[in-house]
Amino acid sequence: MIFHHAMKSPDKEYEDIVEGYFIVGKIEQGKLWVDEALGERESIGPITVTREISSLCQEGWSIYLVLGEDKGKWYILESGNVYRINEKRVSLEKPSFLRAKNL
């Protein structure tokens, strides 16, 4: 979905282009803000997206993107993997089948 959206971005010279993994930090209808996962830039946005994309995304997800900025607006130029982070699934405890066997 994000890939198809990126193909519709304007083909022009952008003032700034950033590439890498980003963490979704804020979501509004039709807009996303992201932080660089491995860099120092925070709150890049608003990134123009479809309402469908913004309704499906969740804060904390990691997405590989190439972003272009033009006149204060950010556009998705390319996209890669999306990693849905679900805090409920993250656990440092051993799985129950290992605890039962004392492993």
Buried (B, 14 or more C-beta within 10 A) or exposed (E): EBEEBBEEBEEEEBEEEBBBBBBBBEBEEBBBBBBBEEEEEEEBBBBBBBEEBBEBBEEEBBBBBBBBBBEEBBBBBBBEEBEEEEEEEEEEEEEEEEEEEEE
